[in-house]
Amino acid sequence: MIRIAICDDELHECERAHELLHTYLRENPQYETTIVTFSAPLELLSHVEERGGFHLYILDVYMAGMLGTDVARELRRLKDKGEMIFLTSSRDHAVDAFEVDASQYLIKPYSENSFYSAVDKVLGRLKVERRHIITVKTSEGIVRLYSRNIVFTETGRNNYQSIHTIQGEKIEVRMTATELFEMLAQTKNFVRCGASLSINLKYVRQVKKNLIILDSGEHLAYPYRSYSMLKEKFLRYQMSSEDG
């Protein structure tokens, strides 16, 4: 079930987005979804804190009391990894939107086709991420993992691979780094840095010349020779994540 939130303090705009979304979903019945609408940013944030987040947020930028981009920053502070589509009458906040890893930024009055296209790209990616599972063998038996929940992998002791998950788990598997990366690379969110490290770009906050900073604040060292490649792929992911 894909959970979608729409937040806009203008009733007619909220209703329009809701109607367009319903029309899209009627024509794409392969997506099983639930939709919740909010008329105020704090109402949305309270819901997320009390009941959990959404897979997709459709947010107006200009709302009374709080900008949609500030709502997004608060969601990211709460470790929410939901996709975001911004709807706005101005291009002024485009940079802010991409800083919080927004998927799409639509200028009002947006067309039906542009809305459908934005939703299609996001839901298509969510469908791939949600269904992609890798199966690995550990000393404790067979483990199945959603690739979307893997933050990074690294070569550990005795050439075992250590898989680090968003839940804070560290899972050791006996296979080569290349074999593991080939399994993960199907989602296109993963990039290999040197011989021993593979990173899920979804969880990268910043790339420095020999250091990767994750959303969690953790710092990972990587070979300097990989900097140009990693920087290019990170920027491409940030600005064109609909391709991922």
Backbone as CSV, one residue per row, in Angstrom:
resi,resn,N_x,N_y,N_z,CA_x,CA_y,CA_z,C_x,C_y,C_z
1,MET,0.840,-1.191,0.000,0.000,0.000,0.000,0.884,1.253,0.000
2,ILE,0.713,2.105,-0.994,1.453,3.360,-1.079,0.618,4.460,-0.437
3,ARG,1.185,5.096,0.587,0.480,6.160,1.317,0.863,7.524,0.738
4,ILE,-0.173,8.328,0.404,0.052,9.630,-0.222,-0.607,10.721,0.617
5,ALA,0.115,11.816,0.852,-0.426,12.973,1.569,-0.453,14.180,0.632
6,ILE,-1.550,14.914,0.666,-1.665,16.177,-0.076,-1.859,17.278,0.959
7,CYS,-1.047,18.333,0.886,-1.169,19.439,1.835,-1.176,20.768,1.088
8,ASP,-2.307,21.485,1.185,-2.461,22.795,0.556,-3.520,23.547,1.340
9,ASP,-3.223,24.778,1.747,-4.179,25.523,2.569,-5.262,26.216,1.746
10,GLU,-5.165,26.129,0.413,-6.238,26.647,-0.441,-7.111,25.474,-0.865
11,LEU,-8.382,25.506,-0.450,-9.277,24.373,-0.633,-9.391,23.950,-2.086
12,HIS,-9.554,24.905,-2.995,-9.750,24.540,-4.400,-8.494,23.901,-4.985
13,GLU,-7.310,24.354,-4.538,-6.068,23.755,-5.024,-5.899,22.336,-4.478
14,CYS,-6.259,22.154,-3.226,-6.183,20.838,-2.609,-7.142,19.868,-3.309
15,GLU,-8.350,20.354,-3.581,-9.345,19.521,-4.257,-8.908,19.168,-5.669
16,ARG,-8.286,20.121,-6.359,-7.830,19.850,-7.728,-6.756,18.765,-7.736
17,ALA,-5.773,18.892,-6.844,-4.724,17.881,-6.775,-5.305,16.517,-6.429
18,HIS,-6.289,16.507,-5.534,-6.930,15.252,-5.128,-7.678,14.624,-6.298
19,GLU,-8.404,15.445,-7.045,-9.165,14.939,-8.197,-8.237,14.421,-9.287
20,LEU,-7.159,15.157,-9.565,-6.210,14.707,-10.579,-5.547,13.399,-10.170
21,LEU,-5.238,13.291,-8.901,-4.619,12.067,-8.402,-5.569,10.884,-8.535
22,HIS,-6.839,11.106,-8.206,-7.842,10.046,-8.345,-7.993,9.625,-9.803
23,THR,-7.986,10.605,-10.704,-8.097,10.291,-12.130,-6.911,9.447,-12.575
24,TYR,-5.711,9.842,-12.152,-4.513,9.083,-12.503,-4.608,7.655,-11.983
25,LEU,-5.040,7.492,-10.743,-5.084,6.167,-10.119,-6.167,5.283,-10.742
26,ARG,-7.252,5.891,-11.211,-8.279,5.102,-11.908,-7.717,4.514,-13.192
27,GLU,-6.829,5.276,-13.846,-6.233,4.819,-15.095,-5.004,3.942,-14.867
28,ASN,-4.559,3.855,-13.623,-3.396,3.035,-13.279,-3.718,2.176,-12.054
29,PRO,-4.612,1.218,-12.234,-5.083,0.406,-11.092,-4.021,-0.512,-10.503
30,GLN,-2.833,-0.567,-11.110,-1.779,-1.422,-10.556,-1.242,-0.881,-9.233
31,TYR,-1.528,0.401,-8.941,-1.059,0.988,-7.694,-2.147,0.913,-6.627
32,GLU,-1.826,0.279,-5.517,-2.743,0.239,-4.384,-2.344,1.374,-3.439
33,THR,-3.234,2.348,-3.279,-2.862,3.558,-2.534,-3.932,3.950,-1.519
34,THR,-3.503,4.794,-0.590,-4.423,5.484,0.306,-4.014,6.950,0.313
35,ILE,-4.998,7.855,0.285,-4.732,9.293,0.175,-5.324,10.020,1.377
36,VAL,-4.518,10.901,1.981,-4.990,11.728,3.091,-4.692,13.181,2.738
37,THR,-5.680,14.070,2.899,-5.491,15.489,2.586,-5.386,16.307,3.874
38,PHE,-4.583,17.362,3.803,-4.371,18.252,4.946,-4.496,19.695,4.465
39,SER,-5.096,20.532,5.296,-5.284,21.935,4.930,-4.295,22.851,5.640
40,ALA,-3.439,22.277,6.486,-2.470,23.081,7.230,-1.187,22.278,7.461
41,PRO,-0.032,22.927,7.363,1.242,22.226,7.540,1.376,21.535,8.895
42,LEU,0.979,22.220,9.981,1.134,21.631,11.306,0.237,20.412,11.483
43,GLU,-0.899,20.422,10.798,-1.786,19.261,10.842,-1.096,18.044,10.237
44,LEU,-0.407,18.259,9.129,0.340,17.177,8.487,1.468,16.681,9.384
45,LEU,2.247,17.603,9.931,3.384,17.215,10.761,2.938,16.476,12.019
46,SER,1.837,16.904,12.620,1.315,16.215,13.805,0.895,14.794,13.462
47,HIS,0.274,14.643,12.293,-0.161,13.321,11.847,1.046,12.404,11.664
48,VAL,2.107,12.923,11.046,3.300,12.121,10.797,3.946,11.698,12.118
49,GLU,4.040,12.630,13.060,4.671,12.316,14.348,3.866,11.282,15.133
50,GLU,2.539,11.353,15.027,1.685,10.468,15.821,1.416,9.130,15.138
51,ARG,1.297,9.134,13.805,0.851,7.936,13.104,1.831,7.420,12.053
52,GLY,2.930,8.113,11.855,3.889,7.672,10.850,3.761,8.468,9.558
53,GLY,4.772,8.328,8.704,4.853,9.139,7.496,4.182,8.536,6.288
54,PHE,4.444,9.162,5.136,3.853,8.777,3.859,4.963,8.448,2.870
55,HIS,4.599,7.698,1.844,5.556,7.391,0.788,5.710,8.558,-0.184
56,LEU,4.631,9.357,-0.320,4.645,10.499,-1.241,3.923,11.669,-0.594
57,TYR,4.574,12.846,-0.651,3.975,14.097,-0.173,3.791,15.032,-1.367
58,ILE,2.575,15.529,-1.551,2.302,16.552,-2.563,2.039,17.840,-1.796
59,LEU,2.994,18.776,-1.870,2.987,19.942,-0.987,2.921,21.253,-1.754
60,ASP,2.021,22.132,-1.315,2.062,23.514,-1.773,3.261,24.180,-1.097
61,VAL,3.883,25.143,-1.753,5.008,25.840,-1.138,4.519,26.971,-0.237
62,TYR,3.620,27.821,-0.763,3.162,28.976,0.003,1.904,28.632,0.790
63,MET,2.096,28.415,2.096,0.964,28.121,2.979,1.064,28.993,4.224
64,ALA,-0.083,29.299,4.808,-0.116,30.136,6.007,0.635,29.461,7.149
65,GLY,1.527,30.215,7.752,2.227,29.711,8.927,3.546,29.036,8.642
66,MET,3.676,28.354,7.492,4.908,27.610,7.207,5.005,27.310,5.720
67,LEU,6.167,27.559,5.149,6.396,27.205,3.754,6.429,25.686,3.595
68,GLY,6.004,25.229,2.432,6.064,23.799,2.169,7.479,23.256,2.227
69,THR,8.453,24.072,1.827,9.851,23.630,1.896,10.312,23.475,3.343
70,ASP,9.768,24.308,4.242,10.096,24.162,5.667,9.424,22.922,6.249
71,VAL,8.228,22.611,5.763,7.572,21.357,6.158,8.463,20.186,5.754
72,ALA,8.994,20.264,4.539,9.860,19.191,4.040,11.108,19.052,4.894
73,ARG,11.707,20.168,5.284,12.897,20.105,6.139,12.572,19.441,7.475
74,GLU,11.400,19.759,8.026,11.008,19.149,9.289,10.782,17.654,9.116
75,LEU,10.199,17.264,8.004,10.012,15.831,7.731,11.357,15.126,7.629
76,ARG,12.314,15.748,6.959,13.642,15.149,6.853,14.316,15.089,8.228
77,ARG,14.075,16.090,9.070,14.635,16.054,10.429,14.068,14.873,11.210
78,LEU,12.818,14.519,10.896,12.180,13.375,11.534,12.589,12.053,10.880
79,LYS,13.579,12.124,9.970,14.098,10.946,9.263,13.089,10.362,8.270
80,ASP,12.160,11.179,7.821,11.185,10.732,6.837,11.836,10.752,5.454
81,LYS,11.726,9.623,4.734,12.368,9.492,3.427,11.356,9.536,2.285
82,GLY,10.151,10.030,2.558,9.114,10.061,1.536,9.483,10.903,0.324
83,GLU,8.947,10.512,-0.831,9.124,11.310,-2.047,8.297,12.592,-1.919
84,MET,8.711,13.655,-2.624,8.012,14.941,-2.520,7.805,15.575,-3.880
85,ILE,6.574,16.035,-4.106,6.246,16.837,-5.286,5.757,18.188,-4.775
86,PHE,6.419,19.261,-5.202,6.009,20.599,-4.787,5.139,21.254,-5.862
87,LEU,4.079,21.923,-5.416,3.203,22.691,-6.285,3.297,24.147,-5.839
88,THR,3.650,25.067,-6.752,3.859,26.445,-6.330,3.636,27.418,-7.480
89,SER,3.421,28.658,-7.120,3.221,29.702,-8.124,4.518,30.418,-8.473
90,SER,5.632,30.020,-7.848,6.904,30.704,-8.057,8.047,29.705,-8.188
91,ARG,9.075,30.108,-8.933,10.277,29.287,-9.061,11.303,29.597,-7.963
92,ASP,10.980,30.548,-7.078,11.961,31.050,-6.120,12.481,29.994,-5.152
93,HIS,11.701,28.939,-4.937,12.098,27.961,-3.928,12.560,26.631,-4.542
94,ALA,12.899,26.669,-5.817,13.316,25.434,-6.487,14.573,24.854,-5.852
95,VAL,15.542,25.704,-5.531,16.777,25.224,-4.911,16.476,24.598,-3.557
96,ASP,15.615,25.273,-2.766,15.241,24.727,-1.457,14.577,23.365,-1.611
97,ALA,13.768,23.225,-2.655,13.058,21.963,-2.874,14.032,20.828,-3.146
98,PHE,15.020,21.078,-3.965,15.971,20.017,-4.291,16.934,19.744,-3.137
99,GLU,17.110,20.710,-2.245,17.948,20.470,-1.062,17.325,19.431,-0.141
100,VAL,15.997,19.300,-0.191,15.328,18.289,0.630,14.971,17.061,-0.214
101,ASP,15.661,16.933,-1.343,15.514,15.755,-2.194,14.113,15.649,-2.797
102,ALA,13.586,16.779,-3.264,12.280,16.757,-3.927,12.378,16.025,-5.255
103,SER,11.305,15.343,-5.613,11.280,14.600,-6.868,10.850,15.484,-8.031
104,GLN,9.868,16.361,-7.791,9.323,17.208,-8.849,8.956,18.573,-8.270
105,TYR,8.957,19.597,-9.149,8.639,20.971,-8.749,7.767,21.553,-9.855
106,LEU,6.453,21.602,-9.620,5.508,22.039,-10.644,5.043,23.465,-10.382
107,ILE,5.062,24.286,-11.436,4.647,25.679,-11.329,3.153,25.808,-11.653
108,LYS,2.405,26.445,-10.747,0.991,26.701,-10.989,0.848,27.835,-11.999
109,PRO,-0.123,27.789,-12.873,-1.085,26.690,-13.043,-0.458,25.563,-13.870
110,TYR,-0.277,24.429,-13.272,0.318,23.288,-13.951,-0.751,22.556,-14.756
111,SER,-0.332,21.903,-15.803,-1.274,21.166,-16.645,-1.562,19.795,-16.056
112,GLU,-2.655,19.202,-16.497,-2.987,17.850,-16.051,-1.869,16.881,-16.436
113,ASN,-1.368,17.029,-17.654,-0.325,16.115,-18.134,0.955,16.211,-17.316
114,SER,1.333,17.434,-16.923,2.555,17.585,-16.123,2.367,16.970,-14.741
115,PHE,1.169,17.088,-14.196,0.874,16.465,-12.897,0.930,14.945,-13.016
116,TYR,0.260,14.426,-14.064,0.256,12.968,-14.259,1.673,12.435,-14.468
117,SER,2.473,13.181,-15.220,3.839,12.761,-15.493,4.675,12.722,-14.215
118,ALA,4.517,13.749,-13.364,5.258,13.797,-12.105,4.884,12.632,-11.203
119,VAL,3.580,12.380,-11.075,3.107,11.284,-10.227,3.560,9.944,-10.795
120,ASP,3.494,9.820,-12.114,3.862,8.565,-12.771,5.320,8.212,-12.491
121,LYS,6.198,9.190,-12.584,7.617,8.944,-12.353,7.883,8.527,-10.904
122,VAL,7.227,9.216,-9.970,7.453,8.916,-8.559,6.891,7.548,-8.188
123,LEU,5.645,7.275,-8.584,5.036,5.995,-8.220,5.733,4.829,-8.914
124,GLY,6.202,5.062,-10.137,6.939,4.012,-10.830,8.207,3.654,-10.093
125,ARG,8.910,4.687,-9.598,10.127,4.435,-8.843,9.821,3.767,-7.509
126,LEU,8.765,4.218,-6.843,8.385,3.612,-5.572,8.048,2.138,-5.745
127,LYS,7.372,1.837,-6.840,6.991,0.443,-7.091,8.223,-0.433,-7.233
128,VAL,9.232,0.074,-7.954,10.474,-0.690,-8.130,11.190,-0.846,-6.803
129,GLU,11.320,0.261,-6.052,12.049,0.214,-4.790,11.363,-0.695,-3.782
130,ARG,10.016,-0.623,-3.750,9.285,-1.389,-2.745,9.310,-2.883,-3.036
131,ARG,9.429,-3.246,-4.291,9.357,-4.661,-4.600,10.734,-5.316,-4.739
132,HIS,11.804,-4.513,-4.859,13.116,-5.099,-5.099,13.697,-5.658,-3.813
133,ILE,13.878,-6.945,-3.781,14.389,-7.650,-2.605,15.630,-8.439,-3.013
134,ILE,16.639,-8.401,-2.156,17.799,-9.269,-2.379,17.777,-10.369,-1.310
135,THR,18.252,-11.520,-1.677,18.329,-12.652,-0.753,19.788,-13.016,-0.564
136,VAL,20.249,-12.991,0.693,21.652,-13.263,0.984,21.759,-14.334,2.069
137,LYS,22.886,-15.005,2.081,23.125,-16.068,3.057,24.079,-15.568,4.135
138,THR,23.647,-15.659,5.399,24.474,-15.282,6.541,24.781,-16.523,7.367
139,SER,25.599,-16.341,8.403,25.920,-17.472,9.281,24.693,-17.958,10.044
140,GLU,23.653,-17.112,10.119,22.438,-17.472,10.843,21.335,-17.968,9.914
141,GLY,21.606,-18.006,8.618,20.613,-18.494,7.674,20.360,-17.514,6.540
142,ILE,19.292,-17.757,5.802,18.931,-16.921,4.652,18.203,-15.661,5.123
143,VAL,18.597,-14.508,4.587,17.976,-13.229,4.945,17.501,-12.541,3.669
144,ARG,16.269,-12.035,3.700,15.713,-11.268,2.571,15.641,-9.809,2.981
145,LEU,16.178,-8.930,2.132,16.244,-7.507,2.455,15.677,-6.670,1.312
146,TYR,14.886,-5.655,1.654,14.507,-4.655,0.666,15.727,-3.784,0.401
147,SER,16.097,-3.629,-0.852,17.289,-2.839,-1.166,17.119,-1.385,-0.737
148,ARG,15.878,-0.898,-0.700,15.645,0.489,-0.300,16.055,0.745,1.153
149,ASN,16.120,-0.322,1.962,16.476,-0.180,3.370,17.973,-0.308,3.633
150,ILE,18.756,-0.532,2.578,20.206,-0.658,2.731,20.859,0.704,2.505
151,VAL,21.625,1.169,3.480,22.287,2.474,3.396,23.622,2.351,2.664
152,PHE,24.442,1.389,3.072,25.710,1.149,2.379,26.209,-0.249,2.704
153,THR,27.152,-0.718,1.903,27.823,-1.994,2.163,29.321,-1.761,2.094
154,GLU,30.066,-2.558,2.837,31.524,-2.435,2.828,32.153,-3.802,3.059
155,THR,33.372,-3.948,2.577,34.108,-5.191,2.782,34.673,-5.201,4.195
156,GLY,34.389,-6.285,4.925,34.840,-6.387,6.307,35.906,-7.444,6.487
157,ARG,35.896,-8.051,7.634,36.915,-9.042,7.980,36.792,-10.280,7.102
158,ASN,37.931,-10.861,6.808,37.989,-12.105,6.028,37.208,-12.016,4.708
159,ASN,37.168,-10.788,4.147,36.480,-10.535,2.877,34.967,-10.752,2.935
160,TYR,34.401,-10.787,4.146,32.947,-10.764,4.257,32.456,-9.368,3.877
161,GLN,31.217,-9.288,3.379,30.604,-8.001,3.094,29.656,-7.638,4.243
162,SER,29.765,-6.411,4.726,28.893,-5.924,5.795,27.810,-5.040,5.189
163,ILE,26.557,-5.400,5.409,25.411,-4.637,4.913,24.849,-3.812,6.061
164,HIS,24.824,-2.498,5.895,24.311,-1.594,6.931,22.924,-1.100,6.509
165,THR,21.936,-1.281,7.363,20.552,-0.932,7.014,20.085,0.336,7.718
166,ILE,18.981,0.882,7.236,18.404,2.087,7.822,17.945,1.844,9.250
167,GLN,17.681,0.576,9.592,17.266,0.225,10.954,18.457,0.103,11.914
168,GLY,19.680,0.312,11.407,20.857,0.235,12.257,21.467,-1.146,12.354
169,GLU,20.974,-2.096,11.564,21.510,-3.453,11.576,22.805,-3.527,10.759
170,LYS,23.660,-4.457,11.139,24.867,-4.760,10.376,24.847,-6.255,10.094
171,ILE,24.678,-6.606,8.822,24.524,-8.004,8.424,25.747,-8.419,7.612
172,GLU,26.389,-9.493,8.029,27.585,-9.963,7.339,27.247,-11.132,6.412
173,VAL,27.714,-11.036,5.164,27.453,-12.085,4.179,28.765,-12.479,3.510
174,ARG,28.866,-13.751,3.148,30.085,-14.227,2.488,29.866,-14.216,0.977
175,MET,30.330,-13.165,0.353,30.270,-13.016,-1.101,31.198,-11.879,-1.461
176,THR,31.512,-11.718,-2.727,32.415,-10.646,-3.122,31.649,-9.320,-3.191
177,ALA,32.398,-8.232,-3.112,31.796,-6.903,-3.218,31.126,-6.726,-4.582
178,THR,31.729,-7.293,-5.610,31.150,-7.187,-6.957,29.829,-7.926,-7.048
179,GLU,29.749,-9.117,-6.483,28.508,-9.888,-6.514,27.384,-9.145,-5.791
180,LEU,27.708,-8.565,-4.643,26.691,-7.850,-3.879,26.242,-6.593,-4.612
181,PHE,27.194,-5.855,-5.190,26.835,-4.628,-5.897,25.952,-4.930,-7.106
182,GLU,26.230,-6.001,-7.817,25.414,-6.366,-8.974,23.966,-6.641,-8.575
183,MET,23.764,-7.172,-7.378,22.410,-7.406,-6.885,21.714,-6.085,-6.572
184,LEU,22.456,-5.152,-5.979,21.869,-3.877,-5.543,21.690,-2.891,-6.694
185,ALA,22.546,-2.968,-7.695,22.567,-1.973,-8.766,21.310,-1.985,-9.626
186,GLN,20.454,-2.971,-9.472,19.230,-3.030,-10.279,18.290,-1.865,-10.012
187,THR,18.357,-1.262,-8.816,17.478,-0.131,-8.502,18.054,1.206,-8.965
188,LYS,19.323,1.222,-9.363,20.014,2.408,-9.874,20.271,3.480,-8.821
189,ASN,19.953,3.202,-7.550,20.267,4.154,-6.483,21.669,3.934,-5.931
190,PHE,22.259,2.791,-6.252,23.546,2.435,-5.663,24.707,2.787,-6.579
191,VAL,25.785,3.245,-5.951,27.005,3.554,-6.686,28.165,2.927,-5.930
192,ARG,29.126,2.409,-6.669,30.276,1.749,-6.052,31.438,2.732,-5.971
193,CYS,32.023,2.837,-4.791,33.139,3.754,-4.560,34.382,2.942,-4.236
194,GLY,35.252,2.744,-5.206,36.407,1.906,-4.986,36.021,0.438,-4.987
195,ALA,36.902,-0.375,-4.444,36.692,-1.826,-4.506,35.781,-2.355,-3.415
196,SER,35.645,-1.619,-2.302,34.997,-2.228,-1.141,33.720,-1.546,-0.653
197,LEU,33.377,-0.378,-1.184,32.257,0.390,-0.650,31.183,0.638,-1.703
198,SER,29.925,0.357,-1.356,28.782,0.666,-2.211,27.802,1.505,-1.405
199,ILE,27.307,2.595,-2.008,26.474,3.574,-1.299,25.103,3.698,-1.951
200,ASN,24.066,3.786,-1.125,22.727,4.114,-1.605,22.601,5.639,-1.601
201,LEU,22.526,6.253,-2.777,22.499,7.714,-2.895,21.302,8.340,-2.191
202,LYS,20.288,7.546,-1.947,19.089,8.046,-1.269,19.415,8.562,0.130
203,TYR,20.476,8.034,0.740,20.802,8.384,2.117,22.043,9.253,2.242
204,VAL,22.518,9.801,1.126,23.711,10.654,1.147,23.304,12.114,1.290
205,ARG,23.910,12.795,2.262,23.642,14.219,2.473,24.629,15.097,1.714
206,GLN,25.907,14.692,1.731,26.951,15.524,1.112,28.117,14.655,0.672
207,VAL,28.737,15.052,-0.437,29.923,14.360,-0.934,31.108,15.325,-0.893
208,LYS,32.149,14.934,-0.161,33.393,15.690,-0.137,34.464,14.891,-0.870
209,LYS,35.666,15.449,-0.971,36.686,14.835,-1.818,37.135,13.465,-1.338
210,ASN,37.090,13.213,-0.065,37.443,11.869,0.407,36.514,11.406,1.523
211,LEU,35.324,12.048,1.600,34.408,11.758,2.688,32.969,11.851,2.202
212,ILE,32.159,10.868,2.596,30.722,10.883,2.318,29.998,11.108,3.633
213,ILE,29.088,12.093,3.664,28.307,12.365,4.868,26.882,11.875,4.634
214,LEU,26.428,10.970,5.467,25.094,10.396,5.353,24.068,11.238,6.093
215,ASP,22.799,11.016,5.794,21.725,11.735,6.479,21.781,11.521,7.991
216,SER,22.275,10.384,8.408,22.375,10.057,9.830,23.480,10.841,10.527
217,GLY,24.346,11.508,9.742,25.495,12.208,10.298,26.761,11.387,10.250
218,GLU,26.643,10.121,9.906,27.811,9.247,9.833,28.720,9.657,8.675
219,HIS,30.035,9.548,8.882,31.033,9.893,7.873,31.691,8.621,7.361
220,LEU,31.793,8.501,6.040,32.441,7.343,5.429,33.591,7.812,4.550
221,ALA,34.763,7.240,4.773,35.911,7.541,3.920,35.846,6.685,2.666
222,TYR,36.322,7.235,1.557,36.346,6.491,0.295,37.542,6.972,-0.526
223,PRO,37.964,6.203,-1.537,39.148,6.578,-2.325,38.952,7.896,-3.081
224,TYR,39.934,8.771,-2.998,39.862,10.077,-3.655,39.647,9.947,-5.161
225,ARG,40.195,8.904,-5.769,40.076,8.747,-7.227,38.621,8.556,-7.664
226,SER,37.738,8.229,-6.735,36.328,8.036,-7.068,35.518,9.335,-6.945
227,TYR,36.167,10.430,-6.542,35.427,11.660,-6.228,34.638,12.208,-7.419
228,SER,35.284,12.360,-8.564,34.608,12.941,-9.728,33.394,12.121,-10.139
229,MET,33.556,10.816,-10.187,32.458,9.931,-10.557,31.331,10.016,-9.544
230,LEU,31.677,9.969,-8.258,30.661,9.990,-7.211,29.920,11.320,-7.180
231,LYS,30.651,12.410,-7.311,30.030,13.730,-7.310,29.039,13.868,-8.468
232,GLU,29.447,13.416,-9.642,28.579,13.501,-10.816,27.301,12.691,-10.616
233,LYS,27.437,11.461,-10.113,26.265,10.609,-9.923,25.370,11.124,-8.805
234,PHE,25.964,11.705,-7.765,25.189,12.268,-6.661,24.364,13.464,-7.136
235,LEU,24.990,14.357,-7.898,24.276,15.527,-8.413,23.176,15.110,-9.386
236,ARG,23.471,14.123,-10.219,22.475,13.624,-11.168,21.283,13.023,-10.427
237,TYR,21.575,12.297,-9.357,20.502,11.707,-8.557,19.645,12.781,-7.905
238,GLN,20.303,13.815,-7.360,19.572,14.897,-6.691,18.668,15.661,-7.653
239,MET,19.184,15.958,-8.836,18.437,16.799,-9.766,17.532,16.014,-10.702
240,SER,17.793,14.746,-10.884,17.011,13.956,-11.827,16.640,12.609,-11.238
241,SER,16.199,12.588,-9.981,15.945,11.336,-9.303,14.788,10.574,-9.903
242,GLU,14.014,11.228,-10.791,12.935,10.489,-11.441,13.470,9.403,-12.366
243,ASP,14.757,9.453,-12.698,15.350,8.425,-13.533,15.809,7.208,-12.751
244,GLY,15.719,7.292,-11.386,16.298,6.256,-10.563,15.414,5.172,-10.213
